[in-house]
Structure formats: structure tokens, C-alpha cells
Amino acid sequence: MRLGGKVVLLTGATGGIGQATAELFAREGASLVITDVDYGAVEKLAARLGTDVLADRLDVSSADNWRETVERTQQRFGRLDVLVNIAGIVDWPGIEETGKDAWDQVIAVNQTGTWLGMRAAMPLLRASGNGSVVNTSSVLGLVGSGAAAAYQASKGAVRLLTKTAAVEYATRGVRVNSVHPGVIATPMIQDLLDEQGDQQPDIVRTPMRRAGSPAEVAHAMLFLAGDESSFVTGTELVVDGGLTAH
């Protein structure tokens, strides 16, 4: 019950990391607002998790959607203690091959969506007096790969947006941290892992020589969401099997 009494709003809930995080947080006693663009999928997840769960459709790139979701959170639970921004998309091409529409979409979801979420949720988080924001960046928000130009730009932006928010709200009752997964076996990259197996280049470069599981990222989210990390803000929690260690 490490999240007992807390209300958590979680985006991207039906993805690999999102679903693992929602399941873990429910087991740890949180009341949940789980969101995704696919309402049917998020409704099914809510039914499986239990009764103290609100399912909502949320396009994180829409300011109006964010306002409506936060309003419904307040109506249902009367408070918000934790925001976990997980929703994200990836585009693999490099600088010259990335199209303008693809660039705009990745930035809108990964970067702008994270900012819109913090902006919309912050009044309730401040009112809780002990709020926590967990933003999902990536190891590709820390180091370059020579590809995925839009994705890397967005995740690097999430890293520094997290830090400036942490400074802004450090004395206002809200901690803000980022999680940086490495190669994680999620549906987003499963086809790549199936095709390349243990010879996938990033796995070869990972000292632990394997992909991580969504559950391993979820436990990092749990630490930052809960009170055990009460003196942790503005930091990067890297979950990458040592990929960025060399």
C-alpha cells in the first residue's frame, strides 16, 4: 500500500509501460485515472483493475482534452496527488528523412503533451501539498543514436522541461522527476526485437545483454510517485541495464 490514499492520473495506460504501471499502482493502493486515445482499450483495463478506477479518453496533444480529464478527476475523487506522463510515439528516421508532419506529431504528443499535462494538473497537485509528477523520457533523451530525430528531440526536451518544473515547484509542494527507459520489450518495439533478437544493436550495447520488462520500469515510476522519494526532485532515473554507463 505504498500509494494508499493517493489519486494518480496516468497517460498512455494501455501501452506496455503504461499498463504495467497501472497494474502495479492499483496493487499498491492508488485510486487511478487511466487514460489513452483508445477509450475501448482503457475501459477494458479499468474493468480489470477494479472499482476505484476512472477510465477516460485523452489525446495528450489537446489542451481541451486535458482540461476535461482534470475536471473529471476532481469531480470523481476531489483531489490529485500524482501525474504520470507515459503517452508517447516514436518515429525512427534521421534528420533528412524525417517529414514535417511526422516531426510535428511526435513533438505534439511527446513534448507538448507532457507540458500540457503538467499545466492542467498542477493546480490540483499543488493543492494536495505533496504532489509528484513523473515524466517519461528515454535514454535517447540523454545520448544520441544517429536516428529517430524527432523522438530524440522530444525526449531531450522532456528531460529539461522536467528539471525546470522541478525548480519552479520545489517549494510549492510538487516534485517533478523523469524516468529514462532503455530497450524495453513493449509493443512499440516488439517487432524490432522479434526480428533482430539478441543481436539487436542496442541490446548488444547493453551491459546486461537483454531487454528490460515494462514491470521493471513501473517499479521506478512507483518509487518516484510515492513518499519514499520525498527528497528527490529534478532527477533522472535511468532504467537501461547499463546502456548509458559507457
N, C-alpha and C positions, 0 to 999 in steps of 0.2 A: 504493500500500500504506500509506495513512495510518492504517489501523486494523489493520495486520498484528499478529497475536498477541493481539488483543483479542476478548473474548467479549461480544456485545451481545444484550440482551433487548429486544425491540421489540413493543409492543402495537398493535392496530389495523392489522395488517400488510397486510390485503387492501384497505384503503381507498386513496384516491388518493395522499395524502401518505405513508401507511404503505408502500405498495408501492414508490413511488419511492425512499423512504429505504432499504428493504431491498435493493433492486437496487443502489443506489449503495454502500451499506456492504459488500455482497458483493464488488463490484468493487474496493473499497479494502482487501480482505484480512481482513475481520472473520469470525469464527465467529458464527453467528446462531442465536438462539432467536426464532422468529417466531410470534406468537400472534394469535388472533382468536376470536370466538364461533362463527364458521363454520369448523369444522375441515376440511371438504372443500375449501374455497377456500384455506385456509392450507397444506394438504397439496400442492395443485397448485402453489402459489407456491414451496414448498420444493423440489419436484422440478425446477422451472425454474432455481432459483438455484444448485444444486449439492449436493455431498455433505456439506459441513461446516455443515449447517443442521438444526436440530431444530424440527419443527412441533408446536405444542401448542394445544389449545383452552383459551381463558382468558376467563372472564367477569370483567372487571376490578372489578366491584362485589362479588365474592365473596372474602372473606378466605381461605377454604379453597382456592379455585382458585389464588390467588396463592401460597399455601404449597406446593401441589403442583407448580406450574410452576417455582418457585425450586429445589425439591428435585430435579426432573428436570434442571434446568440444571446443578446441582452434580454430579449423577451422570454426565451426559454429558460435561461439559467441565472439571469440577473447579474452576471459578472463574467470576466475573462481573466485568466491567470497566465496562460501560456499560448504563444503563437508559434507554430512550426511551419515554416515555408519550405515545402518539398517539391511542389509542382515545377516541372521543368521539361524542356525538349532539347534535342541535340541535332546538330547539322554538321556533317563531317568535312565538307570541302574547306580548302585553304583560302588565302586571300583572293586570288584571281578567279577562282572557280565559284566563290560564294555569290549568289544572286541577291539583289537588293531586297526582294520580297522575303527571301529566306532569312536574311540578316534581320530585317525588321521584326519578323515573327519571333525569332529566338530572343532578341533583346526585349520584346514586349512581354514575353512570358517569364523569362528567367530573371531579368534585371528590373524592368518596370514593375512586374508583378510583385516582386519582393518589396519594393518601395511602397507600392500602393497598399499592400497588406499591412506593413508597419504603420503607415499613415492612418489607415482606417481603424486599426485595432488599438493604437497607442492610448487614446483616452481611457478605454476600459482597463488596459494593462496598468496604466498609472494609478487608476482608482483602486486597483487591487492592493497596491502598496508593496507588492512582492512579485512583480511580473517578470516573465522571461520570454525572450524571442530567440528562436533557433532557426538560423537561415542555412539553407543547403547550398554550399558552393561545390568545390571539386578540387582534386589535385591539379586539375587543369585551370584552376584559379590561382595556382601557386607557381607552376612551372610551365614552360612552353612545350608543345608537341610537334609543331610544324604543320598542324592541320586544325580542323574544327575552329576556324577563325571566329565565327560569331559566338559559338559556345564558350570558347576561352575568354573572349572579351566580356561576355555577360557574367561568367563566374568570377573573373577577376574583379569586376565591378561589385558583385555581391560581397566579396571579401572586404573591400574598403568601405562600402556602404554600412556593413555591419560594424566596423570599427568606429566610424564617425557617429553612428547611432549610439553605440556603447558609451562614448564620451558624453554625448548630449544628454543621455538619460541616467547617467551613473548616480546622480544624487536625486533622481526623481522616481525611484522605486522600480526601475526596469533594467534588467541585464540583457545584453544582446551579444550573442556568440554565433560562430559559424562552424559547420561540420564540413569536412573535405574528404568525401569518399574517393578511394582509388578504383581499381577494377572490381566491380560488384556484379554478381550474377543476377541481374534484373532483366525483365522482358525488353528493356530498351537496348541492351547489347547482347541478348542471348543468342541471336542468330550468328553474330560475330564469334562468340565463344564456341558455339557448336561447330562452326566451320573451321576454326583455327586450333581449338583445343588448348593443350598446354603449351603450344608453340605460339599462341597469341603474343605479339611483341611486348605488350605491357605486362603480361604475366611473366614472361621471360625476364623482364627487368625488375620484377617484384621479388625482393629477397625471400619472401615466404613461399614463392613459386606456386601460388594459387590465387583464384579469385575469392573475394570476400563474399559473405552472405548478407542479404538485407537485414537479418536479425542482428548481425554484428554492428551495423550502422545504427539500428534502432536503439541499442543499449547506450551508444554515445549520445544520441538525442535525449534519452532518459536522464542521463547524468546532468546535462545542461538545462533540462527543463525543470528539474527538481531542486529542492533546497540544499542538497549536498554540494552544489556548486555555487553557494551563496556569495563567495568572494571571487567568482570567475566572471569577467565581462570583457568583451573586445578581443577574445582569443580565438584561435583556430584549432579545432580538434580534428586531427588528421587520422583517418581510418583507411590505411592503404597498404598494409602488410610490408611497410618499409620502402615503398616505391620512391618516395621523395627524400629518402635518407642518404642517397648517393647521387 
